Amino acid sequence: MQADWQRVSPKYVLVVLIGSLVGGVIACAATVFLWLVAGLSWAWLLLIAAAIVTVVLLVVAPRRARAIGYVLRSDDLLFRRGIMFQRFVAVPYGRMQLIDITRGPVGRMLGLADLKFVTAAASTSVAIPGLRDDVAGDLRDRLVQLAESRRAGL
Amino acid sequence: MSGPGAVPGGAPAAKVRADQMADGQWHRLHPATPLLRGGIGFIAVLGFVIANLRERLTNMMIGMFGGQEQQPRGPRYDGDPIDQLVNHGLVGWALLVLAVLLLLALAGFYVSWRVHSFRIGDDAVEVRSGILSRRHRNARLDRIQGVNVSRPLFARLFGTAKLEVSVAGQDANVDLAYLGSAVADELRRDILRRASGARIDRAGATAGPRPEDRVAVGAAGPAPSGVVANRLAGLVDEFGGGPFEVEGRPPASVVRIPHGRLIGAIVLHGFTIGLLVIVALLIVTVSLGQYWMLFAVLPGVLGSVGFYGRRFAKSVNFTIADTPDGVRVGFGLLSTTNETLPPGRIHAVEVLQPLLWRPFGWWQIRINTAGHSSQKGAAGQPNTTVLPVGDLVDAGRVLALILPALGDLAAETKPDGNTRGAHPDADADADADAAGGLPAAALAMGSGLVAVGLTGGPGNGYTGAPRRARWLRPFSWQRTGYAVHAGVVLLRSGALWRRLVVVPLARMQSIEVRQGPLRRMLQLASAELHTVEGPVNARLSVIDPDASLRMFAEVAEGAVAWAGTDTSHRWNAHEGLTRRVVGEDGPE
């Protein structure tokens, strides 16, 4: 499709890694609980499965982090996300209702923010994670300015 | 019997009162409002008291009419509160407490009525209410998604109605409950006129009576003198005439649903099949001597009568008509509702045919809108059904009404209520047996794309799915496809459950193309057009990836272009009496 996708910060890989790690550890702990404490003798299979899924997620984390891109075209915003479940979304600027910037705990430590472009349709869900703080701020201002100039009715 | 303008009682008085109410000052609601709002509570308390007194009342009745033989006193129910009161000689105190509570309640209602007021200005509707915690709600007129006038049964007895202004957003509606019936209709018209952008010059006003104010020979005779007689006459009009009689000339409904068809459509639902299966199981188990299932399931089965009853009550007397202020949809038997959807508020349209309706050729049309009235529709959803059931002719008419963009019909005149689209009379019916039941005019709609979308086969203007889509959609892959025409996107799907979704490009929020691992293996993709929340999903489940990218580009460009030029949500802005500079803040 487009060649000039803007990428998110490389540090976002760390966020994904930590997220997968934490999730994996919790899952493994739950299976260990089931196995040892609750006494389900076959639960060690679940433990193996959880461990495998965690390792896989950790391995693909860099690719997942790199598979996010956005482009500010002249009249709309293009967004792509995902490797296995790929999606492309095009949102005209005038459809903006609000822009949300959130910073998760890990993101805050690394100086990253997530930007969410909200329209009147809940299913639009354009969420650009892992932007550097200043990039996020600039992008937000630019999007608001573009949206104001192309404001359309609902 | 009455000439134009010489209307007994009714319309001009209501218009004058509505004009007074919409003059930008604070006004109060109908005096009966507190009773109507709290009335249910009273009835509940009354019911409780009567239930407890039932035994005594029956004894009293028997004593009065039954004659000499006195019944024995009967078993004492020691827990009965009334008995306790009588035994302890507290009847007097109880009555006193009741009277005080009643007075307090009345006082509370009166105060809440006094502090509840509304104001309709040029830009916004405001409502102030609340005794302890004051609330002031303000809704911009140009953000209105719909205006609903509903008449619950209780309110109709008092000749009142509830006016609800729907705005996009959760729980954001502005309620004016309750107002006089005719005043509510006039106010609705006034609000919509302002929302349309037409500036009303306060002094000059709209010259002459509007066409709807001319009274055709109608139900209202000369008003009898006397207040009681007037009230009774009002009641008769209210209940006798159906939903539209309070206005001078009711706008002609585009469709009429015969009661038989409505009942058939309600019965022919998946729920009925489930019900029949359960009843069959019940019969089998009971005949085998197992009664447990009877006790478990029978209450649910009996409750399903309520399901059908509700669906019927919400779809009976269904009318949909074109007015200068938008599309007006009404339904209801004892409690009526009619909602006006101004132009440019319909975000997606779906025409579907459930399998059970196919032998009869019935279709249903649903829409997505941004603001919903709280009046629940047939399925318990906010009312988003613009045609509960209808044949192809009806579907064509309703589509022409709500999607004027598709109208390749002749005589697309200025919307004055009658000539656009709807032909509710002979000549449409005459050529209704052209090619499969659609009248020739509707066949031409969207250059035939609509007809093909509803009943047609592969191709015919729709970009379809490749043969390998068989694996995901074995029956409907040939019909699944899209077309872009005249600023709308048409998505067609379904071979057994036929479906056509139409999304105006000016209302589309975003477009998405996605490809999961399964579709990647099959070299397919899927696409979705995002619109506001509602029952309609504009999704294309299988499409060739290159075609999907082409569609993506085409629709994205189209959305930008059409959104930029669309002013249908301010449909009268260019013809207001005062010229409004459109450029001052962009197309709003």
Interface residues (C-beta under 8 A of the other chain):
Chain A: M1 D75 D76 M84 F85 Q86 R87 F88 V89 A90 V91 P92 G94 R95 T119 A120 A121 A122 S123 T124 V126 S149 R150 R151 A152 G153 L154
Chain B: R143 Q145 A168 G344 A370 A506 R507 Q509 S510 I511 E512 V513 R514 Q515 G516 P517 R520 E528 H530 T531 V532 E533 L549 F552 V555 A556 A559 V560 A563 G564 D566 H569 R570 D585 G586 P587 E588
